[in-house]
């Protein structure tokens, strides 16, 4: 997929080195195709890393995508420079009068806090309400998925005995749903979270359907019946070494952390992890873009 991003965005050089198709503004304007406008609400601390991961995940289809980056204004980011934020990020005030084909709401390292104690919870609720009328389909990731399930459907999160941390096997429950088209019966995906969602709570909600599940990690992909809300409980967008970096970060802080499950070869943290979730990550994002964004959105937003 041609990704249209500013030349000065740090992700551009990284993605070009990986041979990801990056399209300049001038060339994009010559193509007779309507660009999909995807808004990314980035709630992660290191925004440069997350935006690069998501742009990579959005890069594997013939559709042309023009992403816009958004941050919450009710929280001061300490891990991303003010210059980067002012150059590339918008706030809700900048976008609330616009319409978008798709919205991605990322995870955030706040899952151990009650929702209403998160300093930007009211702003996030306003954005999620706004998305119902101004966005064709929204993908919520990890804590963003828990927040969306709680806000839209009243499904709460629960503390886990220990961090769900590693790469877990999942099985497809509903292979006929277009979002799961092309998935193997079983596939792998990373998780990194302290809280979870109970399967029985999801199954009690008639407006939702479970699409993929892990016997260890629990619900993985959940979707509303109309496809306008997609909830992904893990991090299929993660890079090869993301869990490794989190593991050594927590060790360095003397936090209680176990070795990531099914991640390091022979459970040896000195060996390079194998990335065995890449194909299904691309498939998840391309299916979402094709079947629930491109095929559903009006030509003129």
N, C-alpha and C positions, 0 to 999 in steps of 0.2 A: 504494500500500500504506500502511495506517496504521502509522506507526512510533511505538512507545511508548517515550518517553525522558523523563528527569527534566526538569522545567521549568527548572532552573538550568543544565543542560548548555549550553555555548556554542553547540553545533551547532543547538540548537532555534531560536534567533532567525534564524540564517542560512537554515535550511531553510524556515522559515515565510515569510521574505521572498521565497523562490523558489516559493512556493505548493505546497511539498511537504506532503502530508497528515500532520500530526503529531497524534496522538491522546493526550488526557490519560488518566490512570489511571482516573478515575471513569467516563468514557464507555466506555473499553475494557471495564470490568467488566460493562457492560450488554449487550454483544454476545454472542450465542450462537454463539461460535466459539472454537476452541482456538488460543491464540496460539502461534506458532512461537518457540521460545527459541533465539536465535542468539548464540553466544559469539564475541567478537572478541578475539583475541590480538594486541594492537597493539605491534609491535616497532619502529615508526618513531620517529625522534627527536621530531618535532613531532606529538604525539599528537592535539591538537585538530584540526589540519588533516586528518589521516588518518581520524579517526573521523567527521568531517563528510562527507568524500568517500564513505566506505563506507555511511553511513546514507542518503545521497542515492542511491547505487546500489541499495540494497535497497528503494527506495520505490515501485517501479512495478509492483505487482501487487495484486489484491484481498485477498491474504492479510494477516493481522495479525502483525506481527513485534515481539517484545520483545527487543532486543539487550542484552547484558551485556558490559562492557568488562573485559579482563584484561591485566595486565602481568606480566613476569617479575620475581621478587624478587631474582634473582642479578645484577641489573644496575641501577645507579643512573641514572635518566634526568636529563640535564642541560638538556634543552630544554623540559620541561614542568614547571609548578610543582608543588611537593609538595602544595599545597592541592587542586589539580585531581585529582591522582592519588588522594589520600586520600578525596576526595568521590565519585569516579565509578568507580574501578578496583578490581578484585579481584585476588587472587593465586591461584595454583593450589591452595593450601591451602583457600581459600574455596569452590572449585567441585569439587574432586576426588571428592566424594561425591554429586554430582548427575549428571543426564543431560541432554543437549541435542539439539535437532533438528539443528542445524548449527554448525559451527565455521569461522571464517575466521582464517587465519594470515597476517599481512601480510608485506611485504618488510622489509628492514633494510639499513642502509648498511655491511654487513660482508662483502660477497661476495668481496672480495679476500683475506680471511683464510681459512685452512683451517678447516673446520667445527669441529674439536676445539679450536681456539684461541679460539673465541668464548666469552666468559665465561659465557654462559647456555646453552651447548650441551647440557650434561647435563640441565638443567631442561627445555629444549625437547624433548629426546628422551623424557623422561618424559611430557610432555604429549601428544606424538604417539602414544606407546604407549597412553596412557589413552584417547585419542580412538577407538581401534579398538573399544572395548567400550562407550563412553559417549556417542558422537556418531553420528548417522545418516549424515551426509556432511560432509566437510571440504574447504574450498576453500583452497588454498595459493597465495600471490601472490608473484611475482618471486623474491627470495632465499628466501622461505618455500617456494616451489615447488621450488627447487633443494635446500633442506634436506630437504623431504619425500621427493623422489625418491632422495636419497642414503640417508636413514635407512630408508625402507621397501623400496627396491629396489636399493640399492647403486650407483645411477647418479651419477657424480661430475660436478662442474662443471669448466669449463676457462676459463682466462684468455683474454680477447679481445685482439687487437692494439690496439684502441682502444675507447672506451666506445660501446656500442650505445645511441644517443641520438637520439630523434626519433619521428616517427609513420610507421609502416611498413604496407604492404599485406600482407594475409594471404589465403590461400585456404582454403576449407573442404575437408577431405579426406573426412570421413565425414558427409554431410548427413542420414543416416537416424538418427543418434544423437540422442535427444531434447534433449541439451544444445545442439545446433546448430540446433534447429528454428526456422525463421523467418530464419536468417542469409542474407545475400546470398552469392553464390558467392565474392566478394572483399569484404573489409572492412578498415578501418583501426583501428589501436590503438597507443598509445604504449609505448615501451620506454625504460628508463634503467638500465643495468647494465654492469658491467665483465666479467662472466663469462657463459658460456652453457652450454647442454646440447646434446649432439650427437644428431642425428636417428637415426643408426645405433645408438646406445646404447639409445634408447627402443624402436626397432623390434625389437631383440634380446630385449626383455623381453615374454614372452607374456602377462603379466598386465595390460599397458598397451596403450592404443591412442591414436594421434595423431589429433586431431580438426581441428586448424588449424595451418598452417605458413606461414612467410614465407621467400622466397628469400634475403632479406637478414638478417632477424633470427632465422631458424631456427624451431625448435618454439615454438608459442604456447600451444595448449590440448592437454593430455594428460589422460587419465582412466583410472582402473582399470576393469576389466571390470564390476565390480559397482556402479560409480558412487559408491562411498564415498570415493574420493580423487580430487579434481580439482586439476590443476596449471595455473596460468595464469602464463606466463613474463613477461608485460608488466604494464602498469598501466592497465587500462581504466577504473579508477575516478578517474583523474587529472582535475583541473579544467583549464579552458582555459589557464591561465597557469602551471601547475605546472612544465612544462619550461622556460618562460621564466625563472622564478625560480631554478631550478637552474642554468641557463646563466649568468645574471648573478652568481649566488653564486660559481660556480667561477671566473669571470673575475676577480671581486673578490679571490679568494684566490690568483690567479696560477697556477691549476691548468691542466694541458693539457686543453682542452675545445674541441671543434669545435661549430659552430652546429648545433642540432638538425635532423636530416634531415626534409625535407618538412613543415616546421612554420610558420615565418614566411613570410607572403606575399612573393614575390620575394626570399626570403632576407634580408629587411630586418628586423632585430630591433627597429626602432622601430614596425613595424606590428603591429597586434593579431593574434595567431594565430587561425586558424579551428579550431573544435572539430568535427571530422568523425568522431568515434568515439562520440558520446553514445548514439545509438540502439542500437548493438550492445553497448555497456556495459550498458544497462538490460536488454537481451534476455538477455545472458549470466547476469546475476544472477537475473532472474525465472525463466528456465528452470531454473537450479540449484535455486532455492527450490521451484519447483513439482514438477519431475520427480524430483529426487534427495533432497529434504528432505520436503516436504509429502506427496507420494504414497507415500513409503517408510516414514516414521516411524510408529510405533504411536500410537494416540490417547492412550493413557496412557503417558508416558515411564517 
